[in-house]
Amino acid sequence: MSRNRIRAGVAALALFATATIVVAHGDVSPQPVNTEALPDIGEEWLTENPYREDKVGRDVWLKAIEIGASGFTQNCARCHGLGAVSGGLAPDLRFLEAEEYGDEWFVERFRHGYTQDGTTKMPAFGDVLGQKAAWAIRTYVETRPEDGALDAHADRLSEVRNELASAKVSDPNALKAELEKIAAEMKTASGAPVADSVAYEAARILTDAPESWKKASEILAVGLSATE
């Protein structure tokens, strides 16, 4: 059994066993998530994430992450933590394995929620938000970098951020290649092959155009501040 599968099992069991402490979640009214930009996936609920990059391509995958980030922040972060990093109120969803094993558990809880002794510990999101929102949130959660993923590169990323912010970039293509190399070393807690890290996001938008340098520097600044 892989380390990630063990983690997924522990996380799933913990979610069932400790749901009684998630008292705040029962007071949350599900907030709508705009999923019009995502391809339709039918009415019948799936048991495996249809928005992974190997299934839909990079553009749709990135859009799913973007929409999922918004949906998670509005509906899930109160208990499961900003950026899906749990502060202890609820288990850390990043450790659900990025395979059908983890998908089945995730979508079951998303659809039906959790009630104990007549008290809603987690609301049912399925009928309100729909499965496109469910899988977008799942895509966002499973691409979160593991704890400490940026630590080894924080100093260099700070230097890159400052160079980009100065608008005096001698070789943006070299910086882009370096960011891509750093991004490739980032690991996810779920075992997903690509972490949607700040290094990845900065590399993705960086071009020869000076306006992209400012945007990339801002992405790095926000991401690095979260690690301090």
N, C-alpha and C positions, 0 to 999 in steps of 0.2 A: 504494500500500500504506500503510495507516494506521500511525501510530507504535506503537500497541498491538500491531498484528499483527507489526511488526518485532520488538518486544520479545518477543512470544510465541515467534516463530521462534528468536530468539537463546536464550531460556530453554530451549526444547525441545532445541535442538542442544547447548546446554551440559550439559543433564541427561544426554544420551547420551554426550557426549564426556568429561565429568568424573566419570561414575559410578564410575570406578576409585578416586577419592579417598574415596568414602563407605564406608569400611571398617567404621565402627561400626555402620551400619544392619544389617549382616548378622547381628549378634548380638541383634537385637531380636525378641522373641516377640510376635506380634500380640495386642493386648489387645481383648477383646470390646467392642462398642459397642451400647448399648441403643437400638434404632431403632423400638420398638413404637409410639411416638407419631406416626410418620410414615406417610403413606398408602402402601399397597402399589403397586409399580410393575412387577410381573410378574417372571418368572424370567429371561427373555432380557435380556442386558445391553444397555443403551441406549448411544447415542453422543452424547446431548445431555442436559445437566442438567435433570431433571424438576422440581426443587424451586425454581426461580427464582420470584420474586414474581409475575411476569406470567403464570405458569402455574398456580400453586397458591394465590395470595392471600398476604396479609401474615402471617397467623397461622402457616400451615404453613412459610412461608419463614423466619420468626423461629425456629421450633422446629428447623428444619434447621440453622440457624446455631448454635443452642445445642448441639445434639447433635454437629454437626461440630466445634465448638470442643473439646469433650471428647475426641472421637475423635482429632483432630489432636494434642492435647497428649499423649495416651497413646501414640500410635503413630508420630507424624511429627516432633514438635518436637525430638527428640534430634539429628536431622541437619538438619532444615529450619528450625529456630529457633522460639523461643516467639513466639506471635502471627503465625507464618508469616514472620517477618523473619529471613532467613538471615544467619548469622554468618560465612559463607564456607565451611563444611564441605560444604554442598550448595547448589545454585542456589536462587534465590528464586522459589518457586512462585506468588507473587502476580502475577507478570508473564505468566502463562499467560492468554491472551485469554478473556474470559467469553463465548465463543460456541462453536459446535460444533467449530471448528478446535482450540481448546484443550481442549475436553472429550474429544475422541477420544484425544488423546495422554495426558491425565491418566488416563482409565479403563483404557487399555491397560497403562500402567505399574503402576497400582494392582492390576490383576488378576494380572499375570504377574511383576511384580518385575523384577530384573535380576541376571544371573549372568555372571561373566567368568572364564574359565580355571578353571571348577569352583568358584569362590568366590562366594558370595552377597553382592552389594553392597547389594541391597535385597530384602527378602522379598516374596513374592507374598501380597497381602492378600485377593484376591478370594474364594477359597473359604472363608476363615476369617471375614471380616467381612461379606461380601455387598455387593450394589450399593447398598442403601439407605444403608449407612454410607459407601460411596464417594462418593455424591452429596451427602451431608450435609457431609462433609469438603470436598468441592469447593466447596459453597456458602459455607462458612465462609472458605475461602482466597480466593475471588474477591471477597469483600466487604471484605477488609482495606483500610484506607486506605493511600494511597501515603505514602512517606517525607515527613515534614515537614508532613503535612496539618493538624496542630493548631497549628503554630508561630504562624501569624498571629493565632490566637484564644486562645492560651494564657493571656495576662494576663486577658482578659475571662472566660474559663472559670474561672479561679482565683477571681475575684470572685464569680461565680455560685455556685461551690462553697461559698465561705465564707458567703454569704448563706443558702444552703439549710441549711448545717450549724448556723447560729445559731438556726434555727427561728423566725426573725423575718422572714417573707416577706410583703411587703405585697401583691404581685400575682403569684401563681404562674402565672396564665395568660399574663401578659406574659413571664415568664421562659421558659415553655414555648415560646411563639412565637419568642423570640429564639434558643433552643437549636435549634429546628427550622430556622430560617434559617441558622444556622451549619452545621448538619448537611448542609443542601442544598448547601453550598459544598465539602464534603469530596469528594475524588476518590479513586477506587480505582486501583490499579496495573493491574488487569485490564481496565479499561474498563466494568466493571459499573456500572449507573446509580445505585446507592445504596451508599454506604459505611456499614457497620455500625460507626460511630464511637462514641466515648463521648458525644459531643453527641447523637447519634441515640438512644442507649440511655437517656440521662438524660431527654431530651424525651419519650420514649415512656412512661415510667413516672410522670412528674410530673403530679400532680393537685392539687386543693385540699386533700387530706388531708395533714396534717403528717408522717405516717409515710412518705409518698412523698418528702418533701423530704430526709429522712435517706438514703434509698436512692439518690436521684439524686446527692446530694453525695458519697456513697461511690464511685459509678461514676465521677464526674468526678475524684475524688482518685486513684483507681487509674490511670486513663488518663493523667492529667497527670504522675504520678510516673514513668511509663514514658518520658516524653519528656525528662525532666531528666537 
